[in-house]
Amino acid sequence: MVMTLLNTTQQELDTVEAKLNKINGKSFSFDAGTLGRRMTNTLSNDFNTVLFVCGIIVFVFLVFTLGRIELSLLAFLPLVIGWFWILGIMNIFDIRFNIVNIILATFIFGQGDDYTIFMTEGLMYEYAYRRKLLISYKNSITLSALIMFIGIGSLIMAQHPALRSLAEITIIGMGAVVLMTFVLPPFIFRMLTMRKGKRRLMPVTLANFASSFLAFFVFLVGSLVITATGFILFKLGKVTDRKKLLYHKILFLISRFVTGHIPRVKATYSNFYKTLFDKPALIISNHQSHIDLMCIMSLTPKLIILTNDWVWNSPFYGRLIKYADFYPVSDGIDNAMDKLRAIVEKGYSIMIFPEGTRSEDCSIRRFHRGAFYLAEQLKLDIIPVMIHGVGHLLPKKEFMLRKGEIHINVMQRAAYDAMGKTYPERAKNMRKLYTDEYAKLVAEVETADYYADLVRHNYIYKGASVERAVRRNLNTHKNYRDIISQLKNFNRILIENCGYGELPLLLSLVHKHIEIVAVEHDADKLELAANCTWVTENLKYAETVNSEEKFDAVVTFSANNEIFCH
């Protein structure tokens, strides 16, 4: 090897070095700073890869720590947005990465990871126990950040540019991370668990958000397609009875498809015979959810529905129902009688919800007499349709679909005057029929398996160990279906060592007539169980009970999680 010493200026150093390194690939030039510069350039070029790998490691750690993808995303989001803030501010103030502050940046990333975990755990703790503890977590984060600001941020006064860059990255990075940690996790977590200042009946998860989004998207696209079809049929040509029937058949087929393909929902029809609707009738139904309308439309294509003004003027499907000749009841039934009579003469049935509005608790509300007046005026038989389950899938005050079942029971056709002589009498007797039949259906379908998913959701976002324990217990004991079935004939039950309370909660939902007292000596478990959203009036939690109290049955959990009933 021949080595030659060359003297040049600092300004020409990089240019000379680059030219010498290109000579036939046989020469190699270097100086005292070459190794350091190449290490810095390599680290800078690979920094995005390093950050990406760190991000994956952190996210996997969050999943294992918090136990749910939703919470992991919630905790990871402040790091991502905070990093964009850091890069943006650095660009504004022309602050560059170097070999020193790159290492510090990964440390700040790790600190941000700790902060978001602390904040998320504080939110989970408050949600589980309803104790105000989040302020303590915020104080701890603030203290930690202040130590970083004072310890490293004071280097902003240093003369050496490398030391000063450490302070600049610390001030910018910690400021962005702390701000994002204080703002984003509480905001998102409350969106998942609260609505209008009250706890959601069921917290939002990725599963029900995805199913709700998919269902709404399909509904929106379907509404646009059907509306466009109506426009082509009725605005670009002559309106005929044949076109109207074709349009109603399209509505029927789409409603039938949608009802049977709602994500994570099973639909079941009972006593449904197509010949039942061959002759026009007045169809009535209980009303629990927006899904009711789709269920009714899936019964027969020759159907006209009486709607309220909100549905009539809906921006999504208002034009659709106008093309279908649905009619707003706010204009008065008497004013619509001639039009409805003409529609009936063409073989169409009329549908109305006698309750007038959706029931919040899925119970059968008072029936208005307008439906029975209409049936008498048009001399139509009445076909009662009872729907169960839609109020649990999409409650009146919620906009997130849940997992569950729909039962559509078509009851026996009856003459318009079969339920009494006067309109109030008919409304009262028909409501009693619905109440009795609904109670029978509830007893048949609202089993432990029916409510198991709802009970699981009472323990979501309350800690990974809590959710895993509840899920494991439900799976091990097969949703406690056997023990719950054995207890159905008792009136007052004591459950000892109830743990997190999934059995008494499930039992109280399945058998609402049973008075349940659940005992747990662990104060934290007891408080968590008592603060579940779906705890009903027939369920009470206590640390101990009076020995003189009498119970029809006593259920005891042993130390190895076995169940004894006596």
C-alpha angles and dihedrals in degrees: 000000000000114000123196126190113222126188120210140149126273090245093056095041100097094042094050092045092051093049094048092050091057098057105117090309089274101102131069124192126193142155136197093282099043096097093048093047093048092049090050093048092047092049091046092049092048095042094100090052091048091049092047092051091047089050092053092048092049093048093049088049090051092051092053092043100046098030098221135077091223093057091043091055090045091054094041097049095073089055092053096045091040089054091054089051090051093051092046095050092045090053092049093052094037094241113163132205118245135176091274104046093041088066090048091050091060089049090053088049088056092048089052089052090056093047095051091048090051092048094047092048090050091053091048091050093052091047093050100043103018090231120140102240104130093094089063091054090049091051091052092050091047092051092049092048092048090054089054092046093050097038100047102010090066087069086079084091092057120113096214109089094219092055091044090051089056089058093046093052091046094051094045097039099045092043092053094043095048092046093051091045093053095046112033107044096049091045095049095039091054090049088055096047108023137055123187092345095308132098115265114245085233124014119241115259132179089254098056092037091054093045091047092048092048093047093048092046092051090046092050094047091044091050091051092048093048091045090051089049090052091049091053093046100044108023101041096045146015117304110239136171089246092057091047091052091048090052092050091049089054089051090048095050094046092047090049091050095046094047090054096045106045105140113265091356130114118205122203127188121205127195089357113157120165091215088063089074098043090099118055115259142162107259117203129183142176113257125226109139147004087264090069091079092055091048092053093046089055091065102068138354095221096073137127117192126205108223139185125247093262092060093039092055097038112140090215103050106359093109090046095058091044089058088050091054094241110164133222112234092207088081089063130259092247091059090052097045097100093047093047092047090054090050092050090051088059090058100262124139123223122229128199137165105232091198089063095213141036119281112236096204096036091247122135108263128204114297118231117224096231093091092055092046089053092049091053094047092051093037091233129158115237122239110194115208119192120200123195130184103025091097089059094045097049113008122202095256098038133076100194122096117230132203114264150094137290122211118193111190117187108203129205119294112247136186115263092248097041095100098054147315100266132046095245090048092050092048092049094047093045091051089051089052090052092046093051095044092044091052090052092050092047091053090050103045107023095083132145090273090052093057098034095094092048090051091051090054090057087070099043116117091017097103136304094253092050095050093045092049093050093045091048092050093049091049094044094051094037092244089310088274095149097050092043090052091051092053099051095101096052126094104200125030135179119208114195126201090009094172111198090355103246094137097051090043092051092045092051091053095047097042107032093174094064119095107220129195113190119195126199125165095200102090095204094051091045093051093047091050093047091052096057111126096234098052105134133205093260091061124076128178124209140165092226139359132218110266089225094061114109125223132182091222139006122212117195131189113213125216091264091050097258119145125230123186124193 
